[in-house]
């Protein structure tokens, strides 16, 4: 009995096309009775699992498409403008791409410490000082304020971070809704750059929120699926694992498209 070996993609087989019924005949041309037909060759199908991504590359998935409303576009433009005013480096791009380009110009031009300082300065320009002081006075650190900031973030800042929701956490043995879970960070997905995530978002945002609003916060990015947790009321660890994450190497969009000189 003969065997034929086929390799099929992992996940299932597709039907093989046929062009009609095969009939076996004798030398004189008459059909052979069905009982005397030779059994067909056996087919052995092997399911082949797809290759896994290795070497520090980010997962390849379909990019999220955002439909920014008028408020989103206004907020994006305002933050991008404040960052450009702070750095003195202008760009002519529109929408979120303008914000990404402004951040990329900071990344190209300054070291990590200066990058963080410039973002904090831009945030201070973007939000009126009197409003921040009032919020800090009215909402001292408590369960209510932690839950309030988490809810406020999901309502008014999804244009910046992407789709998100409030989740529960345990604080001093009690359950409270003070964690913002970001399904896929918009900035990280737009840049694929670990350095931009940590130096232009995570570190300056943590410092700005704590200093301006009196609220400790720990932002925990997941560099495998690009999700992130914003944990209000929690200080970031001194030995932060996020700061040890290597670059995405060959798939860093910021390096390839915006000329960012990040680590390799």
PyMOL commands that set and color helices and strands:
alter all, ss='L'
color gray80, all
select helices_A, chain A and resi 34-36+70-87+95-109+112-126+129-138+143-156+158-161+186-191+194-213+241-244+249-251+253-258
alter helices_A, ss='H'
color red, helices_A
select strands_A, chain A and resi 3-9+42-48+164-171+174-182+217-222+227-232
alter strands_A, ss='S'
color yellow, strands_A
deselect
rebuild
show_as cartoon
